[in-house]
Amino acid sequence: MSYFIEWELNSADELEKLAFDVAERVLDKIEQIKENPEHFIEKMQGTPEFKLRVGDYRVILLFDKGNKKIKIQMVGHRRNIYKKYGQS
């Protein structure tokens, strides 16, 4: 059974600001993780969030294994995403 993907409003807006080819790669990767997210995501230190790498871009997400839900929090380039998120 695949996981349900939920988007925060600001994360959907961030995705729309990306170049079309980058946004398409991010969406393709998110579709891939629906079947086996633990294979693709990494836990972030000191927070409940996880990160998904898509080339030079990152997707910050919450992973709820019990409810089979993935909530996309943020999407952006790796050089900016952690600053926006408040991580060093």
C-alpha positions as CSV (number, residue, x, y, z in Angstrom):
1,M,0.0,0.0,0.0
2,S,1.4,3.4,-0.9
3,Y,1.7,6.4,1.3
4,F,-0.6,9.5,1.0
5,I,1.2,12.7,0.1
6,E,0.0,15.9,1.6
7,W,1.4,19.4,0.7
8,E,1.8,22.4,2.9
9,L,0.6,25.4,1.0
10,N,4.0,27.2,1.0
11,S,5.7,24.0,-0.3
12,A,3.4,23.9,-3.3
13,D,4.2,27.5,-4.0
14,E,7.9,26.8,-3.7
15,L,7.6,24.0,-6.2
16,E,5.8,26.3,-8.7
17,K,8.7,28.8,-8.5
18,L,11.2,26.1,-9.7
19,A,12.2,25.6,-13.3
20,F,9.8,23.3,-15.1
21,D,12.4,20.5,-15.5
22,V,13.5,20.7,-11.8
23,A,9.9,20.7,-10.6
24,E,9.2,17.7,-12.8
25,R,12.1,15.8,-11.3
26,V,11.0,16.6,-7.8
27,L,7.5,15.4,-8.4
28,D,8.8,12.2,-10.1
29,K,10.9,11.5,-7.0
30,I,8.0,12.2,-4.6
31,E,5.9,9.7,-6.7
32,Q,8.8,7.1,-6.3
33,I,8.9,7.4,-2.5
34,K,5.2,6.7,-2.1
35,E,5.8,2.9,-2.3
36,N,9.0,2.7,0.0
37,P,9.8,6.1,1.5
38,E,12.4,4.7,4.0
39,H,14.6,3.7,1.1
40,F,14.9,7.4,-0.1
41,I,14.6,9.7,2.9
42,E,17.0,10.6,5.7
43,K,16.2,11.8,9.2
44,M,17.3,15.4,9.9
45,Q,19.3,15.9,13.1
46,G,17.5,17.4,16.1
47,T,14.1,17.7,14.4
48,P,11.2,15.4,13.6
49,E,11.5,16.1,9.8
50,F,13.2,14.1,7.1
51,K,14.9,15.2,3.9
52,L,14.7,13.8,0.4
53,R,17.5,14.5,-2.0
54,V,16.7,15.4,-5.6
55,G,20.0,16.4,-7.2
56,D,20.9,19.8,-5.8
57,Y,17.4,20.2,-4.4
58,R,15.9,19.1,-1.1
59,V,12.4,18.3,0.0
60,I,11.8,18.6,3.8
61,L,9.0,16.4,4.9
62,L,7.2,14.8,7.9
63,F,7.0,11.0,7.7
64,D,4.1,9.3,9.5
65,K,4.6,5.5,9.1
66,G,1.7,4.6,11.3
67,N,-0.9,6.6,9.2
68,K,0.9,6.0,5.9
69,K,1.3,9.7,5.3
70,I,4.0,12.0,4.0
71,K,3.6,15.7,4.5
72,I,5.8,17.9,2.3
73,Q,6.9,20.9,4.3
74,M,9.4,22.7,2.1
75,V,11.1,22.4,-1.4
76,G,14.2,24.3,-2.5
77,H,17.8,24.4,-3.5
78,R,20.2,22.8,-1.0
79,R,22.2,26.0,-0.5
80,N,19.0,27.9,0.6
81,I,16.7,25.3,2.1
82,Y,18.4,24.8,5.4
83,K,18.8,28.6,6.0
84,K,15.0,29.0,5.4
85,Y,14.3,26.0,7.6
86,G,16.5,27.4,10.4
87,Q,19.2,24.7,10.2
88,S,22.9,25.5,9.8
